[in-house]
Structures are given as structure tokens and as C-alpha cells.
Amino acid sequence: MTLSSTLSKAPAPAGASRNGTAAARAARRRALLNWVAVHSLAIAAALFFLLPFVFVFLTSVMNDQQALTTDYWPTSWNWGNYAKVFDTPGFLTWWRNTLVYAGVGTLVTVVSSVPVAYALAKFRFRGRNLALMAVIAMMMLPPQVTVIPMYLFWAKQMGLGGSLWPLIIPMAFGDAFSIFLLRQFLMTIPKEYIEAARIDGCGDLRTLLRVVLPMSKPAIAAVALFQFFYCWNDYFGPQVYASNNQQAWTLSYGLESFKAAHHTNWNLTMAATLLVMAPVIVLFFFAQKAFIEGVTLTGVKG
């Protein structure tokens, strides 16, 4: 064994090892500081949106005496507050009504909007541009403008007052925003795919079902999420049509009644608020990829 090989196998001095560890620690610290500096605006924006949810959650597990005091951290974790919310008379009924309203409303909106958007995007017919302008005009029309004639028709003439059907049935005739968003996406689908399907013997309906719909999944997912969120959070519609029938209330409208009944129990109010928000947050968390993809891919061609 030579002297050089012996020296190469000798252990490094303890001071050199400590210096190397300290240098590596300093490098990691500099990298962390650089990352924070580069993403400082994103971190500030994330905290701006996240802190209200943290406040609602912490308040929801406090006791009655601590809620909305200067002590922001719970002295005891009262998970039973959520059970008390579910024990409130009518809360489960509001859940059921909201699921029916949001689920059925989303389904009929997508089913009715896709064929209209397909026709506006791929068919050539007289008055197509005028129809598109009418769709855009409907997007600019606030619902408060039509609420009185719509209420007189559905509640007085059709006798559907005290229910959610006056809100669900009109969705079966399409939604202007959904039609426009889907039309913008369908414009990006190359016409060669549709022509190839027609050469193979597919009619318009079969082409839509077998070719166009599989390629439009991101846009359909975006439209479905938009409509589901709208129905889930809708307060104005249930207030107009279902306020006189507690069995037809939704979560958004029933939460106002819950707050009035528990105006001093802010911990229960926050627990109910969190339970109302949770399904939407979870749904968006799992579907955000399709949602963002559908939004970013629309509007490429006019």
C-alpha cells in the first residue's frame, strides 16, 4: 500500500466536515430566501385568500365564550359544534334541496347548451351571427330585469311558487354564458374531424356524440363547474320562489335563517358556513385541472 493511497483513505478532519455542513446549510438558506423573494407576491396573495378560511375554521371549533374574542386560537377543540349544526331542524333538507338544484340544474344546462353551441360553431345557416349576438345580449341582461315577469309566469300562471322548479326548468332551454363558452371551444376543433366522421356515414347527432363531445371534455367540465357553483351559491332565486316554503329552502337561503336563530353563537354559525363551503372547495380541488384547461382553451378563435 503506497503512502498516497493511505492518505486518501484517511478520515477527513472534523473541522472540514463541520465547514462542509455549515456551507450546505447556508446554501439551503440562501435558496429558501431566493424562493421566498421570487414568490413573495404569490405567497401574499395566497395568505390573503387563505386566512379568512383559517379564521372561519378556528372559530367553528371554539366554545361560545371564546368565539369572536381577541383569542384567535381555540382553548378547547369543540368538534361537537358540527354535530349541533346537523341537528338543526331542516338543515339536512336544505342539503338535499341544494344537491337537487345544483345537480339537476347543471345536468340540464349542459345537455341543452351543447347542441346550441355546436350549431353556432360548426353549422352555416342564415341568421347565425344574429343568433350569436342574441346569446351575447342575454349574457349582459341581469336577472333582476326579468324577475317580475318570470315570477308572475311561474308562480302565478303555472302555480310553481314555493318550489325550486321555476329555477330548474328554464335551464333546460340553455344558458347564454354556457353556450358562448362552449361555442368558443368548439371553434378550435378542426373541421377535418367532423368531415371525416360524415364521410364515414355519421349524421350530425352521431358526429356530436362520438366525435365532438369526447374532444370537448375540458370545456364541458368548465361549464358544468361554473353552473354547479352558481346553483350552489344562489341566494336570490330561492329567496324569490321558495321563501314561503321552508321545505324548499337551499343552503344559501337557509344559512341566513340559521344565522338569525344563532346570532350570538358565532361558533355554530361559522361551523354551518364551513359545511356549506366545503363541498364546493373539495369539488374544485379535484376538478381544478379540467376546469383550468377548459377555461384556458376557450376563446382562442372568434
Summary of the structure (lengths in Angstrom):
residues: 302
radius of gyration: 28.5
end to end distance: 79.2
largest distance: 105.8
contacts: 833
relative contact order: 0.12
helix: 76%
strand: 0%
